[in-house]
Amino acid sequence: AGKPRFPSSQGGGRRPREDEEEGGEGPPCKRRRKTVGFDSVTVYYFQRMQGFTCVPSQGGSTLGNTPITPVPSSGSQEQANNEGEEEEEEDEEEEEEEEEVDTLNYLQPVPTRKRRALLRASGVRRIDALEKDECRDIRASREFCGCTCKGRCLPDSCSCSLAGIACQVDRMSFPCGCTQEGCANASGRTEFNPVRVRAHFLHTLMRLEIEK
């Protein structure tokens, strides 16, 4: 017995589509999109507090969240979307008042004065001034990094090699002063490549835009 054959049509033997009605009349049925829906959503609100967990480029008064588990707020998905849209509109109004930045939406640092204003607006009555001194000391300590080798690294004298870490070169002779040919660090040498980092950054932005 041979394979079953579909009856030919005047159009040249096209196989009938599954979504066509019997008799070939009427528009084809639309396929239902497979989506996930939620009837409710739980939103957690954290109280803002002084952070003590990061080192800003200037000053102190870092921003953080309370470690206490917040009370959840339940509501419908539509309510949550509306609240999110209102917050986005408020943020957009604030951004319009500030200086325009690149269209790629770079994250901009929050100035010290604005951080302090945000903390006070959140109910923080006393801002610990010691954090400013601690952040300053940490920033100062980060200036002393890398080996003091000049062009050539010797395993017995290179501070990076003795510490068991690779030499790091972010720009010419900083923080390590060795060259690629003259570095004999047993742990290796890492050189910052701005072109590669930029390409990765743009690729990530494009991927995020596509996922939207």
Secondary structure, 3 states (H helix, E strand, C coil): CCCCCCCCCCCCCCCCCCCCCCCCCCCCCCCCCCCCCCCCEEEECCCEEECCCCCCCCCCCCEEECCCCCCEEEECHHHHHHHHHHHHHHHHHHHHHCCCCCCCCCCCCCCHHHHHHHHHHCCCCCCCCHHHHHHHHHHHHCCCCCCCCCEEECCCCCHHHHHCCCEEEEECCEECCEEEEEECCCCCEEECCHHHHHHHHHHHHHHHHHHC
